[in-house]
Amino acid sequence: MMGKLILITGIGNVGKSALRRLFVNFIRSAGTRASHFDADDFKKVRREADRDCLSEFANPFESEVLIVEDVHATVEEAVLPLDAYDCILYVQASNVFSHFIFWLPLAWRWFQYGWDIKKSWEGTGVRYDPRNLFPISRELWSNFKKGKELIAKDMNTLKSFKKTIFIRSFWTRRGCEFRFE
């Protein structure tokens, strides 16, 4: 029997990974075997909850539920075509403040470890180098500007998939929270 495939997608840093981790824990607490995969292909474990995140795309037959996080799900670089999924969860930041707060930890990591978009995550190679502040700010601003256009394209693509659930993410003092639309 083939397992269920669930996609978590959305544009930008809006809490997709937090939702994936939360969802995996929820499914496992119900006694169901669940695996998860992040298509961003991170080389290092970012959170303890990602320790068992699959390092390469799994055979959907191997677990009862496979949760795939793929920011590129609506474009050609997708891990699987949209119609392969049993359910699509589309995450969108609820407001500009929440979206900005979601970006802060990422910007801090870029600054902390050095950053240069041409060299991927290497940057200047100097931790806390002020020369990285302007390019990081420019990248964040670009993501905010392009985000609206990309979200509109995603919405247009996903409107024909009745299995899509739209989720709003909020940043709170307790961390990320999600509400279904």
Helices and strands as residue ranges (DSSP letters): E 4-9, H 16-29, E 34-38, G 48-50, G 60-62, E 65-69, G 82-84, E 87-93, H 96-113, G 117-119, G 130-132, H 133-158, E 164-172, E 175-180
